[in-house]
Amino acid sequence: MKEPQHQPGLTSSEMAALWTQYAYNTAQKCFLIHFLATVNDEDIHVFLVYAIKIIENQTRIIIKFFNSENLPIPIAFDDKDVNGKSTPLFSDSFILYYLKYTTVILMTANSLSISSVTRMDVSKFFLEVMSSATDLHDRIRKIMLSKGIYIRPPYITTPNKVDFIQKQNFLTGFLGKKRPLTAIEISHIFHNLQSNMVSKTMMMAFAQTAYPKEIDHYFQRGKEIAKKHIDIFSEFLMKEDIPAPIPWDLHINDSKIPPLSDKLMMFLVTLISASGVGNYGLAMAASQRRDLGVIYPRLLGEVAIYAEDGANIAINNGWMEEPPHATDNNTNYALK
């Protein structure tokens, strides 16, 4: 990856994309360092080393962008946010499922970054970030398949002809006979089920190791929300005689030693909460059965409120950095 050349100043979209990527990279690197210190499987160990090198290279490029524009380097996260004395907390299988989920988050976020930047050097950088994310996701999938722990989406009957919707009852979902779920609806339910399973396990682990009561209670609450959402999505599938996916060996160990700082654990939970809001929004737009169209906004609202409460905890503890923002010309309003 070439270093950035002299270019016009960064736009607000480019600042936002680089700032967000920097926070994501530094947070993920810390979690991967913890995984690297506690993983047992050699294939996963090799992958983690490879992924950390990619993150470090990307982070160096972002810093060069910041320096060339005289922008302050965000504090974000560093080695101080990793507990070098922690003991294994997550199973090797969880590590793979977590990495699979977060590479999807990265690919989704980068699609927005690519579409919103203008400068050719910034665009090229995010295209390479996307290429790395898809490569990492593909490598994770191959490892999971080789170990027999990859869960495929449900199979359904293959249609033998093209049909068009002719009756309004295609949209019904409350009264009368419900039509079967479409492949699109099943796909979103499956993805949201898996993401909630990963979230639930992570919340359980963080709650088990967090010492401040406020943060412990916050993680416990997140675990219960994820569990409830898992039950709701599983019921949709079971009513159609479609097996709900149950990842193998997503357990946590009995360690009470925090793997990461409270600040970083809160950030990671906020990250997956924000991703959940986006996932539910996409699923709501793609699901045409009315019962699904009603359940997604309700679940989205629960996650949005939970994420906002987490942001308030971070602000109260002085953990939330302020992104670059426009000049405040309103003398009656203070950001600080």
C-alpha positions as CSV (number, residue, x, y, z in Angstrom):
1,M,0.0,0.0,0.0
2,K,1.6,3.3,-1.1
3,E,1.8,6.3,1.2
4,P,-0.7,9.1,0.7
5,Q,0.4,11.8,-1.8
6,H,-0.3,15.5,-1.5
7,Q,-4.0,16.1,-2.1
8,P,-6.8,18.6,-1.4
9,G,-7.8,18.7,2.2
10,L,-9.9,15.9,3.6
11,T,-13.7,16.3,3.4
12,S,-15.9,15.7,6.5
13,S,-16.8,12.3,5.1
14,E,-13.1,11.3,4.7
15,M,-12.3,12.5,8.2
16,A,-15.2,10.5,9.6
17,A,-14.2,7.3,7.7
18,L,-10.6,7.5,8.7
19,W,-11.4,8.4,12.3
20,T,-13.9,5.5,12.6
21,Q,-11.5,3.1,11.0
22,Y,-8.7,4.1,13.4
23,A,-10.9,3.5,16.4
24,Y,-12.1,0.1,15.0
25,N,-8.6,-1.0,14.2
26,T,-7.0,-0.2,17.5
27,A,-9.9,-1.8,19.4
28,Q,-9.8,-5.0,17.3
29,K,-6.0,-5.2,17.6
30,C,-6.3,-5.3,21.4
31,F,-8.9,-8.0,21.4
32,L,-6.9,-10.0,18.9
33,I,-3.8,-9.7,21.1
34,H,-5.8,-11.2,24.0
35,F,-7.0,-14.0,21.7
36,L,-3.5,-14.6,20.5
37,A,-2.3,-15.1,24.1
38,T,-5.0,-17.6,25.0
39,V,-5.8,-19.5,21.8
40,N,-5.0,-23.2,21.6
41,D,-5.6,-24.0,17.9
42,E,-2.5,-23.5,15.7
43,D,-4.5,-22.6,12.6
44,I,-6.3,-19.8,14.5
45,H,-3.0,-18.6,16.0
46,V,-1.5,-18.2,12.5
47,F,-4.6,-16.4,11.4
48,L,-4.5,-14.0,14.3
49,V,-0.9,-13.1,13.6
50,Y,-1.8,-12.4,10.0
51,A,-4.8,-10.3,10.9
52,I,-2.8,-8.2,13.5
53,K,-0.2,-7.4,10.8
54,I,-2.9,-6.2,8.4
55,I,-4.4,-4.0,11.1
56,E,-1.1,-2.5,12.1
57,N,-0.3,-1.7,8.5
58,Q,-3.7,0.0,8.0
59,T,-3.3,2.0,11.2
60,R,0.1,3.3,10.1
61,I,-1.4,4.5,6.9
62,I,-4.3,6.3,8.7
63,I,-1.8,8.0,11.0
64,K,0.1,9.3,7.9
65,F,-3.2,10.7,6.6
66,F,-3.8,12.4,9.9
67,N,-0.3,13.8,10.1
68,S,-0.4,15.1,6.5
69,E,-3.5,17.1,7.4
70,N,-2.3,18.2,10.9
71,L,-5.1,16.3,12.5
72,P,-4.7,15.1,16.1
73,I,-4.2,11.3,16.4
74,P,-7.1,9.9,18.3
75,I,-6.3,8.2,21.7
76,A,-8.5,5.3,20.9
77,F,-6.9,2.1,22.3
78,D,-3.5,0.6,22.8
79,D,-1.6,-2.1,24.8
80,K,-2.7,-0.6,28.1
81,D,-6.2,-1.7,27.3
82,V,-5.1,-5.4,27.2
83,N,-4.6,-7.3,30.4
84,G,-1.4,-9.2,29.9
85,K,-2.1,-11.3,33.0
86,S,-5.6,-12.5,31.9
87,T,-6.3,-16.2,31.6
88,P,-8.2,-17.9,28.8
89,L,-11.8,-16.7,28.8
90,F,-13.2,-17.6,25.4
91,S,-13.2,-20.9,23.5
92,D,-11.4,-21.2,20.2
93,S,-14.7,-21.7,18.5
94,F,-16.0,-18.4,19.9
95,I,-12.9,-16.6,18.6
96,L,-13.7,-17.8,15.0
97,Y,-17.4,-16.9,15.3
98,Y,-16.5,-13.4,16.7
99,L,-14.0,-12.8,13.9
100,K,-16.5,-14.0,11.3
101,Y,-19.1,-11.6,12.6
102,T,-16.8,-8.6,13.0
103,T,-15.3,-9.0,9.4
104,V,-18.9,-8.7,8.2
105,I,-19.3,-5.5,10.3
106,L,-16.1,-4.2,8.7
107,M,-17.2,-5.0,5.1
108,T,-20.5,-3.3,5.7
109,A,-18.9,-0.2,7.2
110,N,-16.3,0.0,4.4
111,S,-19.0,-0.1,1.7
112,L,-20.3,3.2,3.1
113,S,-16.7,4.6,3.4
114,I,-15.9,3.7,-0.2
115,S,-19.1,5.4,-1.4
116,S,-18.6,8.6,0.6
117,V,-14.9,9.5,0.0
118,T,-13.6,11.6,-2.9
119,R,-9.9,11.8,-2.8
120,M,-8.2,9.1,-4.9
121,D,-5.7,8.1,-2.2
122,V,-8.3,7.8,0.5
123,S,-10.6,5.8,-1.9
124,K,-7.7,3.5,-2.8
125,F,-7.0,3.0,0.9
126,F,-10.6,1.9,1.7
127,L,-10.7,-0.3,-1.3
128,E,-7.7,-2.1,0.0
129,V,-9.3,-2.3,3.5
130,M,-12.3,-3.9,1.9
131,S,-10.1,-6.3,0.0
132,S,-8.4,-7.3,3.3
133,A,-11.7,-7.7,5.1
134,T,-13.1,-10.0,2.4
135,D,-9.8,-12.0,2.4
136,L,-10.0,-12.3,6.2
137,H,-13.6,-13.4,6.1
138,D,-12.8,-16.0,3.4
139,R,-9.9,-17.4,5.5
140,I,-12.1,-17.6,8.6
141,R,-14.8,-19.5,6.7
142,K,-12.2,-22.0,5.3
143,I,-10.8,-22.6,8.8
144,M,-14.3,-23.1,10.2
145,L,-15.3,-25.5,7.4
146,S,-12.1,-27.5,7.9
147,K,-12.9,-27.9,11.6
148,G,-16.5,-28.8,11.0
149,I,-17.9,-25.9,13.0
150,Y,-19.2,-23.7,10.2
151,I,-23.0,-23.5,10.3
152,R,-24.6,-23.1,6.9
153,P,-27.9,-21.2,6.5
154,P,-31.0,-23.4,6.3
155,Y,-31.8,-25.2,3.1
156,I,-35.2,-24.8,1.6
157,T,-37.0,-26.4,-1.4
158,T,-35.7,-25.3,-4.7
159,P,-38.4,-23.6,-6.8
160,N,-39.1,-25.2,-10.2
161,K,-40.6,-22.1,-11.9
162,V,-40.9,-18.3,-11.6
163,D,-43.9,-17.0,-9.8
164,F,-45.4,-13.5,-9.3
165,I,-47.2,-12.3,-6.2
166,Q,-50.9,-11.9,-7.1
167,K,-52.7,-11.5,-3.7
168,Q,-52.3,-9.0,-0.9
169,N,-52.3,-11.8,1.6
170,F,-48.6,-12.3,0.7
171,L,-48.0,-9.5,3.2
172,T,-50.2,-10.8,6.0
173,G,-48.7,-12.1,9.2
174,F,-51.1,-11.6,12.1
175,L,-54.5,-13.1,11.3
176,G,-55.4,-16.0,9.1
177,K,-53.0,-18.4,7.4
178,K,-49.4,-17.0,7.1
179,R,-47.5,-17.7,4.0
180,P,-44.1,-19.4,4.4
181,L,-41.0,-17.3,5.0
182,T,-39.1,-16.3,1.9
183,A,-35.5,-17.1,1.4
184,I,-34.7,-13.4,1.9
185,E,-36.5,-13.3,5.2
186,I,-34.9,-16.6,6.4
187,S,-31.5,-15.2,5.5
188,H,-31.9,-12.1,7.7
189,I,-33.3,-14.2,10.5
190,F,-30.4,-16.5,10.3
191,H,-27.8,-13.7,10.3
192,N,-29.5,-11.9,13.2
193,L,-29.7,-15.2,15.2
194,Q,-26.0,-15.8,14.8
195,S,-25.0,-12.3,15.6
196,N,-27.1,-12.4,18.8
197,M,-25.5,-15.7,19.8
198,V,-22.0,-14.1,19.5
199,S,-23.2,-11.0,21.3
200,K,-24.7,-13.0,24.1
201,T,-21.5,-15.0,24.7
202,M,-19.4,-11.9,24.7
203,M,-21.8,-10.1,27.2
204,M,-21.6,-13.1,29.5
205,A,-17.8,-13.1,29.4
206,F,-17.6,-9.4,30.0
207,A,-20.2,-9.5,32.8
208,Q,-18.2,-12.3,34.5
209,T,-15.0,-10.2,34.6
210,A,-16.3,-6.6,35.0
211,Y,-15.8,-5.1,38.5
212,P,-17.8,-1.8,38.5
213,K,-21.4,-2.8,39.3
214,E,-22.8,-0.3,36.8
215,I,-20.8,-1.9,33.9
216,D,-21.5,-5.5,35.2
217,H,-25.2,-4.7,35.2
218,Y,-25.0,-3.2,31.8
219,F,-23.4,-6.3,30.3
220,Q,-25.9,-8.5,32.2
221,R,-28.7,-6.5,30.6
222,G,-27.2,-6.9,27.2
223,K,-27.0,-10.6,27.7
224,E,-30.7,-10.8,28.5
225,I,-31.6,-8.7,25.5
226,A,-29.6,-10.9,23.2
227,K,-31.2,-14.1,24.7
228,K,-34.7,-12.7,24.2
229,H,-33.9,-11.8,20.6
230,I,-32.5,-15.3,20.0
231,D,-35.7,-16.8,21.3
232,I,-37.8,-14.7,19.1
233,F,-35.9,-15.4,15.9
234,S,-35.6,-19.1,16.7
235,E,-39.4,-19.3,17.1
236,F,-40.0,-17.8,13.7
237,L,-37.9,-20.6,12.2
238,M,-39.3,-23.4,14.3
239,K,-42.8,-22.5,13.4
240,E,-41.8,-23.1,9.8
241,D,-40.1,-26.4,10.7
242,I,-36.8,-24.8,9.9
243,P,-34.0,-25.8,12.3
244,A,-32.5,-22.8,14.2
245,P,-28.7,-22.7,14.0
246,I,-26.9,-23.5,17.2
247,P,-23.1,-22.8,17.0
248,W,-20.9,-25.5,18.5
249,D,-18.9,-24.7,21.6
250,L,-19.6,-21.0,22.2
251,H,-18.8,-21.4,25.9
252,I,-16.7,-19.2,28.2
253,N,-14.3,-20.4,30.8
254,D,-14.6,-19.5,34.5
255,S,-11.9,-16.9,34.5
256,K,-12.7,-13.8,36.6
257,I,-9.8,-11.8,35.3
258,P,-10.8,-9.0,32.9
259,P,-9.2,-9.5,29.5
260,L,-9.5,-5.9,28.5
261,S,-10.1,-2.5,30.1
262,D,-13.6,-1.5,31.0
263,K,-13.3,1.3,28.4
264,L,-12.5,-1.2,25.6
265,M,-15.2,-3.7,26.6
266,M,-17.8,-1.0,26.6
267,F,-16.6,0.2,23.1
268,L,-16.8,-3.4,21.7
269,V,-20.3,-3.8,23.1
270,T,-21.3,-0.4,21.6
271,L,-19.9,-1.5,18.3
272,I,-21.9,-4.7,18.1
273,S,-25.0,-2.9,19.4
274,A,-24.7,-0.3,16.6
275,S,-24.2,-3.2,14.1
276,G,-27.4,-4.8,15.5
277,V,-29.4,-1.6,14.8
278,G,-28.1,-1.6,11.2
279,N,-28.9,-5.3,10.8
280,Y,-32.4,-4.9,12.0
281,G,-33.0,-1.9,9.8
282,L,-31.9,-3.9,6.7
283,A,-34.0,-6.9,7.7
284,M,-37.0,-4.7,8.3
285,A,-36.7,-3.2,4.8
286,A,-36.3,-6.6,3.2
287,S,-39.0,-8.5,5.1
288,Q,-42.5,-8.2,3.6
289,R,-44.5,-10.3,6.1
290,R,-46.3,-8.0,8.5
291,D,-45.4,-9.8,11.6
292,L,-41.7,-9.5,10.8
293,G,-42.2,-5.8,9.7
294,V,-43.6,-5.1,13.2
295,I,-41.1,-7.2,15.3
296,Y,-38.0,-5.6,13.8
297,P,-38.7,-2.0,14.7
298,R,-39.5,-3.1,18.3
299,L,-36.2,-5.1,18.6
300,L,-34.3,-2.3,16.9
301,G,-35.7,0.2,19.4
302,E,-34.5,-2.0,22.3
303,V,-31.0,-2.2,21.0
304,A,-30.9,1.5,20.2
305,I,-31.9,2.4,23.8
306,Y,-29.3,-0.1,25.1
307,A,-26.6,1.4,22.9
308,E,-27.5,5.0,24.1
309,D,-27.3,3.9,27.7
310,G,-23.9,2.5,27.0
311,A,-22.8,5.7,25.4
312,N,-23.9,7.6,28.6
313,I,-21.8,5.3,30.7
314,A,-18.8,5.9,28.5
315,I,-19.4,9.7,28.6
316,N,-19.8,9.7,32.4
317,N,-16.5,7.8,32.7
318,G,-14.6,10.1,30.3
319,W,-14.1,7.3,27.8
320,M,-15.9,8.6,24.7
321,E,-13.7,10.6,22.3
322,E,-15.3,13.3,20.3
323,P,-15.2,12.8,16.5
324,P,-14.1,15.7,14.3
325,H,-17.0,18.1,14.0
326,A,-18.0,21.4,12.4
327,T,-17.2,24.7,14.0
328,D,-19.7,25.6,16.6
329,N,-21.2,29.0,15.8
330,N,-23.9,28.7,18.4
331,T,-22.6,30.5,21.5
332,N,-25.5,29.1,23.6
333,Y,-24.3,25.5,23.0
334,A,-21.2,23.9,24.4
335,L,-19.9,20.5,23.3
336,K,-17.9,20.2,26.5
